[in-house]
Amino acid sequence: MAFKPSPAAWLQYIVMVVGLGAVTLGAAAVGNGDPIVTLAPVLALTVGWVILKVPLRYLAITVLYLVLAVDYTPERPQSMFWPSPLFPLGKLLFTQMHELVGIGALRFPLIDGLIIGSIGIGIYRRATKSKIDPPVVPIPRPLAVVLAIWFFSIMWMEVWGIARGGDIKNSLWQWHQAAVLPLIAMMYHYSLRGPEDWPLVAKTIVAAALTKSAVSTYFALVIVPSQHLEVEYTTCHSDSMTFIFAITVCIARWLERPRSGHAIRGLLIIILVFIGMFFNDRRLAYVSLVGGLAAAYFFNPWTPLKKFITRGLIACSPLLVVYFLVGWSSNSSVFKPVATFRSIIEGQHAEGELDYRDIENLNLIATWNTNPVFGTGYGHEFLEPYPLPNIAFVFPTYRFHPHNSLLGLLAFGGWFGFTGVWMYLVVTVYLAARAYHRAYSAEHRTACLLIVGVVASYLNQVFGDMGIISYICTFQVAVCSVLAGKLAMVTGAWPWPQREKVLGLTRAAPEEAPPSGATAA
């Protein structure tokens, strides 16, 4: 029988539509016709309906894709010469809300609201025993503790800096994205059921990498030549982590389960992503790729493939040495990999001069030496005993935001703050390593390799390009940290007395035979 709404229901529908129309018109007036502000009420209603009706993991995965795929406006995507079709979503996610709607109290971006809202939904559903979300695998207590220590270490550096006369306005921009990392981890802890959601996470990040690669390629091949532009990058710096994730996951999945299907799909993805990465022209991307593959190599047991690769590298090492020696001072395109490697080691500068980054690093070390235990705290500029080229005309607050976030953390936080912030990375790698050697599933072992690779890539971005204040970098390392914890619990790498009862596991029938060199859970 056809559903026939009652008159009262019809009245509710009419009131809702009229009300939504009025609010939309009001938003259009407030935003002076800005499409983002105009559509905000409709988007809010849609999001509200979704989060009340669907499992939280779908919202969290959607947020992950958007953060990685849309134009990341804080890093001036495409050098601001061309807004991609995803630019409006990037502006909506990352711009301070007060700039969009004119309400001074809303001094935070929409992405922060989505993070806090997702955590609130997760807590509410747990408290009310909602059936929308199934139970989730817990994370080891030490991981939860060090994530909390990260947050309190950031807050300590803020209080310490302001107490010493720091500039509170600039200090907030120094730590904002870093401070939300534990909150992002909490969001994915509540939303991801366990390692069974790893394939969905991997596919989402690969999809984001393909999206960014398409934007990068179109900008490089169409927009740049048509407008006769000269650009240093085609999307943004932090996209290197997304590109490297997509490439490494294809290689790691084939290493753990060498099948023709994995090889064909992986090769196609690698080619498409590498094109975008090549046009983006970030040296750190290649360093991260090598770091991720090195992690996969060292973590892998001595399989026949690893033995073959090792013997091949040893056999080719004399040729590689000659190639580097000959190409070190050559400008030939044949030796471009050598030129890239040399620029990483020596920097990009004129003969007899120090690279800008080298001078900045010396200044950060000098700043750290003034208070090696507690640092200067946030709200302070790094010292400049070695004069830098003045870039204040394009970046007035450059001394608050060093490119080298790792040395910056030492300068602003000293040993105390640095240790408190970085402990979670040590725990993450430790849990992933233990889980790798106890996992029976090839997908689980692939995830462990990727987690270690992501941490290596993240450290590269932090050391080379302000990665600690990038949402793109923060989201990836946070979700991987949570997955490392859940993998450790499921594989038995960390004690969980209820493991077999909750998961219905039996030791007699593992998913598949353990790899050579692995230990049973």
Disulfide bonds with the S-S distance in Angstrom:
none
